[in-house]
Amino acid sequence: DGSAGDPGDGEVVQVWADKSGNDHHATVARDNPVVLSDSLNGLPAVEAVGEEYWNVPGNTFIKTTFSVFRAGNNRTTWDNHGATLNRRSGRGSNWLFENNNTNMHGNQYPQRGWKNGQQLSGSFNLAPINEFMIWTVEVNNNDTGPREYWLGRSDHSQTDIEMAEVIAYNRVLDDSERAEVESYLSAKWGIG
């Protein structure tokens, strides 16, 4: 989020720091995701295209995720399957973008999802995806065991993406808690 000590414009993001105090610092797994300064509301985002993503250490279960992102390279459909924050293996309690589309892949839909505070259903269509959004997702309960995670990748592939912030919880947030986090992100990033 552009804090002191974070990489500058065009620099590689080797570590995506976990600012929660839980030490789940994501380290670059492949290639060189870079900072794009002044991407959104005067703040930077990180561009991860092609094979660029991070490992998130430690086994945990993430139930609710808030992601500020958009499709990379001004794409209007996903160029591959992918995700903002997802389990490294297995589809249970996972979700991913549908290749050549703007919605979630049908083999494992989230339990609930919101785009910019508006609840979605069905295939969770996020169009337009080439504009920054706040995507809030609660995964289903098909597999709640602890796993390792990827940042910027699904369990098997990634799509071009620009990410600004990701906040994750190991539980369902009630409606007022969810609205509070979405309001914080909306004000910070100028979305909505």
N, C-alpha and C positions, 0 to 999 in steps of 0.2 A: 504493500500500500504506500510505497514511497517513503518509508521511514528512514531516518539517518542510518547509514551503513548499508542500505540496500543498493544493488547494482544500478548504474545509470543507463541512460538511453543507448540502446544497441549492445549493451553488455549482456553476457550470458548469465542466466539465473541458475547457478550451480545448486543453491539451496533455497527452497521456499520455506521460510521460517514459520514454525508453529508458534503463534503468539498467545496461545491459550495457557501456556505453562506446562503442557503435557509432554513436551519433547518429541512430538511426532513431526520432526523437521523432514520435509520431503527433499530428497537429493536427486539430481538429474540422473536419469537412467540411460538416456540415449540422446545423442546429438546435442544441439545447442539452442534451447529456447532463450529468446532475448527480450529485454525490456523495450517497450514502446512508450516513450515519455509523453505526457500530456495527451493520453488516449481518451480519457473520459473525465469530464468535470475538473480538468487541470491535473489529474492524477494519472500515474502510469498503469499499464496493463502488461501482460506477458504474452508474447506470441509463441505458440507451440504448433508448428506445421510439420507435415511429413511424419517423421518417426521421433518427434520430440515429446518427452514426458518425464515424470518424476516417480521415484519409489517413495512410499510412505511407510516408515518402519513400524514394527509392533503390531501385534494381533489385537483387533478391536472389532466391535460391531457398531456401524454408523447407521442410525435410523433416519435422521433428518439432516439434509444438506441444503445450504443456501449458497448459490453460485452466481457471481456477477460475471457475465461472459457474452461473447457473440461468436459466430462462425468466423474463421480466419479467411484471409484473402477475399473478403467481400462476397463470399459464397452465398447463394440463395437456397441451396440444398446441402446436406452433409456430404462430404466427399468420401466418407467411409463410416463405419460404425465407430463409436467413441463415447466418451463421457467426460464430465468435469472431475469427479471423484468417484471411484468405483473399486470393487473388489478385484484382486488380481486373478482369482480363479473361481469358477462356478457361477451359474446364472441365478441361483436361489438368492432372493433379496438383493438383486442387482438390477440395473436398468442400463440401456444404451440407446444412442441415437440410431435411427434407421438410415442406412446408406441410400443416397440419392433421393432423400425425402426431407421433411422438416419436423417429423414427429419421433416418438419413441418406438423402438423395435418391439413387435408384438409378442415375442417369445417370453417376455418378462416385464409386464407393465409395473410402474410404481403403484403403491397403495393409494397415494394422493399426490397431486402436484399443482403448483401455482406459478403463473408467469406474471411478474410485476403485481403480485397481490391478488390476481384474479384466478380462481380455481378452474383448472382444466379437467377434462375427463376424456373418455374414449381412448384415442391413440396419443393424447397429450401433444397436440400440434403446437409447436413453438413459433411458427411463422409470424413475422419475418425474422429470420435468424441472423441476418447481417446487421442487426442493430443490437446494441448492448441491452441485456435484460437481467432481471433477478429471477432465477429459476429455483424454486423451493420444491424439494422432493422428499417424500416419505416413502421408503422402500417397503415392500410387502414383508410378511413374516415367514416366507417359505424356507429360509435358512438364517437363523439369528446367531449362529455360532461365530466366534471371533475369527477374523481373517486379516491378511495384509491388504493394503490398498495401493492403487495407482492414482496419481494426480495428472489429469489430462489424457487418460486412456481408459478404455473399458477392459474387460477381462481378456481380450485378444487383439484389439486394434485401437487406433486413434484417428481422429478427424482433425482437420485444421481448425484451430480455436485460438481466441484471444481471451485470456482470463484476467480479471482484476482482483477478485477476492473470493474466497471459499470459507464458509463457516459450517462446522459439522457438530452434531449432537448425537449421543448414543441413545436417545429417547425421542418419543413424540412430544412436540411442544403443544401446549394448549393454544387455542385461537388467539388469545391476547399476547402470549409469548411470541408466537409466530409473527403476528402483526407488528410487534415491537422491533423484532430483528429486521423485518422487511422495511419498516419505516426508517430505521437507522441506515440501512444500505441505500435506500432511495435518496435520503438527504445527502449522504456522503458522496454518492456517485452521480447524483442528478438524474435519476431514472424515475419516470412516472409522473 
